[in-house]
Structure formats: C-alpha cells, structure tokens
C-alpha cells in the first residue's frame, strides 16, 4: 500500500495537468491552441500548468515560427511519459484493492 | 471517496487520449447509408451489364462503350451519395458530442485513407483502359480495404477488421472474376450496413 502511494505523482493531481499529459503521451506533439480546445481551459490556466510540467522536465517546449507567427509545440519527454505511466499504474493498483 | 476521484481521473485520461488521437465522430449510420447506396448502385450496374438477357441461360456481361460510360456514372453517383450521407451523419454525431468535425484527427484520417484509395482509383482506371474490366470491382474492394486498415489507427478500431474483410472479398473476386459484382455488393453494401449497425449500437445508442 505504501509503495502505491509513493508512485502516485503529485504533479498529476490537478485535472488540467493530468489532461495535458494524457494528450501528449498519445500524440507526438501538440500546439497550444489544440491543447486549449481539447481541455476547454483558458490561456492563462493552461500556460501556468504547462510551465509547472516543463519545469519538472515532464514536457518539452519547442518554439518555431510559422508564417512569421510564433508556433509552440509541446511534447512529453521520456521522463514525463515514465512518470505518467507509473501514476496510472498506481491508480489502477489502488482501485484494485 | 479517494477511489471515486481516481476512477474519474482514469476516465478523464481515457477520454482525452481518445479525443486527441482518434477521430471518434465517425457515425455508424454513415456506414449504413453508404451500404444502402452501394446496393442500389450494384443493382443498377447489374441491370446495365446484363440487360435484356434470359435469366436461365448463360449470361454474358455486355460491355459496350455506352454501358461503360453508364457504369462510370453509376460509380460516381454512388461515391458522391455515400460521401454526402457519411458527412451528414458524422456531422450530426459530432454536433451531439460537441466536437469539431474537421480537426487534426479528421485530417490525419482522411490523408491516410486517401493514399491507398487514390492509388486504387488510378490502378482501376489503368486496368479499365487496358480492357481488364473484370478486375475493376475486386480491385476497388482491395484498395478500399487497404485504405481502411491504414486509416483504422486514427479512428474506431473496428474499421481495421472491416478493411481486412474487404480485402479478402477483393482477393476472392480476383480469382473468380464472374462474381465481381456480387462480391462488390457484399463488401460495399452488406458489410457496410452490418458494420454500421454494430458501431451505431456500440457507440451511439
């Protein structure tokens, strides 16, 4: 039981962060607006959660210019994918008990 | 209490993964519509090709210039009506679920479907121009099936087995040329209807 709780990741307790990770583990990369539409959150809200995930190195940020407009792509890092999978496994274990 | 929250989390994760990576608005009803249109088209094609012949004796497919143009016309009509029907029902489903019809997932689906499909269309035109008319029906089945298998990664997973069955029917059709039209009706008509109903029941009812 104690091990399970250890694997539950505080970084994914928030719904928005959980959503960002869910989307990024099944897609190679997504841009800001697609994520925003998908999760139905405001710009500021999404930006702050992206920031907290990227400071943990769970997601990578790739900035580029598309038709002279900034276009930012987000992707899950191997570290982030690993942490996310562990988190889901822990939830599944918890629900089994 | 805690368990309830985590259960919800898991459901959220699954829903977001599906919505962000697959095109899930594809309606079963569009399959049924395409199937019905295909059956009507096959009937019309049959009437055109085997016109005015004795039903009990051996029948020969009449392939005149006029018939050929008629057949291509029927084929285009079937394609257009199926697309319109498919779009109509799929749009209805998307609206109900509050999803966009044309998004990245839809684009990916269409591109991956179109690569084998366009190839097949060209192959059929070439085969037709060389006079191997009997191969057109089975080839459309094969390439359509390949398109479905290819596109299934980006939409409901059942599409894959539908594609494999279309390929199988197409291969049978290549071996038994005379049954081309019947197999075509079976694949594009009956299979679409059966799959459409199954998917409608599973995802929409």
Interface residues (C-beta under 8 A of the other chain):
Chain A: X15 X18 X19 X22 X23 X25 X26 X27 X30 X34 X37 X38 X39 X88 X91 X92 X94 X95
Chain B: X2 X3 X6 X7 X9 X10 X12 X13 X16 X17 X19 X20 X21 X100 X104
